[in-house]
Amino acid sequence: MSNVYGEWLKAQREAAGLTQQELADAAIMTRSHIAHIEAGRRIPSKEDARRLDMALNTGNVLSSFLPQEDVAVADYFEAARQLEQQATVIQEFALSLVPGVLQTEGYARAVLRPWFPPRSEEECDRLLVTRLDRGKILTNPVTPLFCALLDESVLRRCVGSPTVMAEQLIHIVRMAEQERIRVHILPFKAGYYPLLQGMLSLMSFDDQPPVAYGEGILMGKLHDSPALVETLHRTYTLALGDALPRKETLALLRATAKEYGHHG
């Protein structure tokens, strides 16, 4: 996306006589996020755009001016999805489910299907297409560097069926054997570690500061505070130190896939 959006936001802010910090306070955002949007390094979420419109009294111009894409994701994840496409390094921690970009079609369908109220077939298909499309970032043989840190529960929880699980785990093994991704398992014997509190994605870029994205049930939060992002990076690194080495991780993935295969 060109920086027309960021330039227009800056013009409106200056016309209102506001500093970046004053606009950030009024829109309940961080000053650095405002700076990134104005510089064209970030795309605001729909909620960010709505609050900017309110703070600048610009009606719904900033909201309606957002690029429209035919994708099906939760509103709270959209900003993180955009950044995921731009990242040069992605480090993910998964507590109970395989990270979205690594999910096979069978696994993704099993994750997206159960819902209340029930989703229509059309909605499930749209969500599935978007989920699988995210995985295309790994078709590039070099970028982004991708590291998945998985709690052992990701392997042990049968999602879909034993056949689906066996296929999913072998997919991860193959990606790792091709050296397209790094994957490490945090075994149950590691006990408690701070990352157990939720899912985490750390994204780094060539031309902008790193960000962190955390997610819970029907909610997600993108963090760009340098101090907080650094703390989350350290927390991730400490947990990685308790994980199984690459060779042992791949052996465990293969063995678990074989177990599921026997019950498929």
C-alpha positions as CSV (number, residue, x, y, z in Angstrom):
1,M,0.0,0.0,0.0
2,S,1.2,3.5,-0.8
3,N,1.6,6.0,2.0
4,V,-1.4,8.1,0.9
5,Y,-3.2,7.0,4.0
6,G,-0.4,7.9,6.3
7,E,0.2,11.3,4.7
8,W,-3.5,12.1,4.8
9,L,-3.6,11.2,8.5
10,K,-0.6,13.4,9.2
11,A,-2.2,16.3,7.4
12,Q,-5.5,15.9,9.4
13,R,-3.6,15.7,12.6
14,E,-1.5,18.8,11.9
15,A,-4.6,20.7,10.7
16,A,-6.2,19.9,14.1
17,G,-3.1,21.3,15.8
18,L,-2.3,18.0,17.5
19,T,1.0,16.3,18.2
20,Q,1.4,12.6,17.6
21,Q,1.2,12.1,21.4
22,E,-1.9,14.2,21.7
23,L,-3.6,12.2,18.9
24,A,-2.5,9.0,20.5
25,D,-4.0,10.0,23.8
26,A,-7.3,11.0,22.2
27,A,-7.5,7.8,20.1
28,I,-6.3,5.5,23.0
29,M,-3.2,4.4,21.0
30,T,0.5,4.6,21.4
31,R,2.5,7.5,19.9
32,S,4.8,5.1,18.1
33,H,1.8,3.4,16.5
34,I,0.6,6.8,15.1
35,A,4.2,7.4,13.9
36,H,4.3,4.1,12.1
37,I,0.9,4.7,10.4
38,E,1.9,8.1,9.2
39,A,5.2,6.8,7.9
40,G,3.4,4.0,6.0
41,R,5.0,1.2,8.0
42,R,1.7,0.1,9.6
43,I,-1.9,-0.3,8.5
44,P,-4.4,0.5,11.3
45,S,-7.0,-2.0,12.3
46,K,-10.7,-1.1,11.8
47,E,-11.0,-0.2,15.4
48,D,-7.9,2.0,15.3
49,A,-9.3,3.8,12.2
50,R,-12.6,4.3,13.9
51,R,-11.0,5.9,17.0
52,L,-8.8,8.1,14.8
53,D,-11.9,9.3,13.0
54,M,-13.5,10.2,16.3
55,A,-10.4,11.9,17.6
56,L,-10.0,14.0,14.5
57,N,-13.7,14.5,13.8
58,T,-13.3,13.2,10.3
59,G,-16.6,11.2,10.1
60,N,-15.8,7.8,8.8
61,V,-13.2,8.8,6.2
62,L,-10.2,7.0,7.9
63,S,-12.4,3.9,8.4
64,S,-13.7,3.7,4.9
65,F,-10.3,4.6,3.3
66,L,-8.7,1.4,4.7
67,P,-7.7,-1.1,1.9
68,Q,-10.5,-3.6,1.3
69,E,-9.5,-7.2,1.0
70,D,-11.7,-10.3,0.6
71,V,-10.4,-12.1,3.6
72,A,-12.2,-13.7,6.5
73,V,-10.5,-13.1,9.8
74,A,-11.5,-11.8,13.2
75,D,-11.3,-8.0,13.3
76,Y,-8.8,-8.2,16.2
77,F,-6.4,-10.3,14.1
78,E,-6.5,-8.2,10.9
79,A,-3.6,-5.8,11.9
80,A,-1.5,-8.8,12.9
81,R,-2.3,-10.6,9.7
82,Q,-1.1,-7.6,7.7
83,L,2.2,-7.5,9.6
84,E,2.6,-11.3,9.3
85,Q,2.9,-10.8,5.5
86,Q,5.7,-8.2,6.0
87,A,7.7,-9.8,8.7
88,T,11.2,-11.1,8.1
89,V,11.4,-13.2,11.3
90,I,8.4,-14.8,13.0
91,Q,8.7,-16.6,16.4
92,E,5.5,-18.3,17.5
93,F,4.5,-20.0,20.7
94,A,1.5,-22.3,20.6
95,L,-0.1,-23.5,23.8
96,S,-2.7,-25.9,22.5
97,L,-3.1,-25.6,18.7
98,V,-0.8,-25.8,15.7
99,P,0.0,-22.2,14.6
100,G,-2.2,-21.1,11.7
101,V,0.5,-20.8,9.1
102,L,1.5,-24.4,9.7
103,Q,-2.0,-25.9,9.7
104,T,-2.9,-28.5,7.0
105,E,-6.4,-28.3,5.4
106,G,-7.7,-31.1,7.4
107,Y,-6.5,-29.7,10.7
108,A,-7.7,-26.1,9.9
109,R,-11.1,-27.4,8.9
110,A,-11.4,-29.3,12.2
111,V,-10.4,-26.1,14.1
112,L,-12.8,-23.8,12.3
113,R,-15.8,-26.1,12.2
114,P,-17.0,-26.2,15.8
115,W,-18.6,-22.9,16.8
116,F,-21.7,-21.5,18.4
117,P,-23.8,-20.3,16.9
118,P,-23.0,-22.8,14.1
119,R,-21.2,-21.4,11.0
120,S,-22.6,-21.9,7.5
121,E,-20.6,-24.0,5.0
122,E,-19.9,-20.8,3.1
123,E,-18.4,-19.0,6.1
124,C,-16.3,-22.0,7.1
125,D,-15.0,-22.2,3.5
126,R,-14.1,-18.5,3.5
127,L,-12.3,-18.8,6.8
128,L,-10.5,-22.0,5.6
129,V,-9.3,-20.2,2.4
130,T,-7.9,-17.3,4.5
131,R,-6.2,-19.7,7.0
132,L,-4.5,-21.7,4.2
133,D,-3.5,-18.5,2.4
134,R,-1.6,-17.4,5.5
135,G,0.6,-20.4,5.1
136,K,1.8,-19.2,1.7
137,I,4.3,-17.0,3.4
138,L,6.4,-20.2,3.8
139,T,6.5,-20.9,0.1
140,N,9.3,-18.3,-0.1
141,P,12.4,-20.5,0.5
142,V,14.1,-17.8,2.6
143,T,11.8,-15.2,4.1
144,P,10.4,-15.1,6.7
145,L,12.6,-17.1,9.1
146,F,10.0,-19.0,11.1
147,C,10.4,-20.6,14.5
148,A,7.6,-22.5,16.2
149,L,7.8,-23.3,19.9
150,L,5.1,-25.8,20.7
151,D,3.8,-26.9,24.1
152,E,3.6,-30.7,24.2
153,S,-0.2,-30.4,24.5
154,V,-0.3,-29.3,20.8
155,L,0.8,-32.8,19.9
156,R,-1.3,-34.7,22.5
157,R,-4.7,-33.0,21.8
158,C,-6.4,-34.9,19.0
159,V,-7.9,-32.3,16.7
160,G,-10.2,-33.7,14.0
161,S,-9.2,-37.3,14.0
162,P,-6.1,-39.5,14.5
163,T,-5.6,-39.4,10.7
164,V,-5.8,-35.6,10.6
165,M,-3.3,-35.4,13.5
166,A,-0.8,-37.8,11.8
167,E,-0.9,-35.8,8.6
168,Q,-0.5,-32.5,10.5
169,L,2.5,-33.6,12.5
170,I,4.2,-35.1,9.4
171,H,3.7,-31.9,7.6
172,I,5.6,-30.0,10.4
173,V,8.4,-32.6,10.3
174,R,8.8,-32.2,6.6
175,M,8.9,-28.4,6.8
176,A,11.6,-28.7,9.5
177,E,13.6,-31.4,7.6
178,Q,13.6,-29.1,4.6
179,E,15.0,-26.4,6.9
180,R,12.2,-24.1,6.0
181,I,11.2,-23.8,9.7
182,R,12.6,-24.4,13.1
183,V,10.4,-26.2,15.6
184,H,11.0,-27.1,19.2
185,I,8.7,-28.9,21.7
186,L,8.4,-27.8,25.3
187,P,7.7,-31.1,27.1
188,F,5.3,-31.5,30.0
189,K,8.3,-32.3,32.2
190,A,9.4,-28.7,31.8
191,G,6.7,-27.8,34.3
192,Y,5.5,-24.2,34.5
193,Y,6.9,-21.4,32.4
194,P,5.5,-17.9,31.8
195,L,4.4,-18.5,28.2
196,L,1.8,-20.9,29.5
197,Q,-0.5,-17.9,30.0
198,G,-1.4,-17.7,26.2
199,M,-0.5,-17.8,22.6
200,L,2.3,-15.4,21.4
201,S,3.7,-14.3,18.1
202,L,6.8,-12.1,17.8
203,M,7.4,-10.4,14.5
204,S,10.6,-8.6,13.3
205,F,11.1,-6.5,10.2
206,D,13.9,-5.0,8.2
207,D,12.6,-1.5,8.2
208,Q,10.5,-1.0,11.3
209,P,10.5,-1.9,15.0
210,P,9.4,-5.4,16.1
211,V,5.9,-6.1,17.4
212,A,4.3,-8.8,19.5
213,Y,0.8,-10.3,19.2
214,G,-1.0,-12.2,21.9
215,E,-4.4,-13.9,21.7
216,G,-7.0,-15.4,23.9
217,I,-10.6,-16.5,23.5
218,L,-12.2,-14.1,20.9
219,M,-9.7,-11.5,21.7
220,G,-6.2,-10.4,20.5
221,K,-3.8,-7.6,21.2
222,L,-1.0,-6.2,19.1
223,H,1.9,-4.7,21.2
224,D,4.4,-2.3,19.8
225,S,5.8,-0.8,23.1
226,P,9.6,-1.3,22.8
227,A,9.9,-2.2,26.5
228,L,7.0,-4.7,26.4
229,V,8.1,-6.3,23.1
230,E,11.6,-6.7,24.5
231,T,10.3,-8.4,27.7
232,L,8.2,-10.8,25.6
233,H,11.3,-11.6,23.5
234,R,13.2,-12.4,26.6
235,T,10.4,-14.6,28.0
236,Y,10.3,-16.5,24.7
237,T,14.1,-17.0,24.7
238,L,14.0,-18.3,28.3
239,A,11.2,-20.8,27.4
240,L,13.2,-21.9,24.3
241,G,16.1,-22.8,26.6
242,D,13.8,-25.4,28.3
243,A,12.6,-26.9,25.0
244,L,13.8,-30.1,23.4
245,P,16.7,-29.9,20.9
246,R,15.8,-30.0,17.2
247,K,16.7,-33.7,16.8
248,E,14.7,-34.8,19.8
249,T,11.8,-32.6,18.8
250,L,11.6,-34.2,15.3
251,A,11.8,-37.7,16.8
252,L,8.9,-36.9,19.2
253,L,6.8,-35.5,16.3
254,R,7.5,-38.6,14.2
255,A,6.7,-41.0,17.0
256,T,3.5,-39.2,17.9
257,A,2.4,-39.1,14.3
258,K,3.1,-42.9,14.1
259,E,0.9,-43.4,17.2
260,Y,-2.0,-41.5,15.6
261,G,-1.5,-43.5,12.4
262,H,-2.1,-46.7,14.3
263,H,-5.4,-45.4,15.5
264,G,-6.5,-43.8,12.2
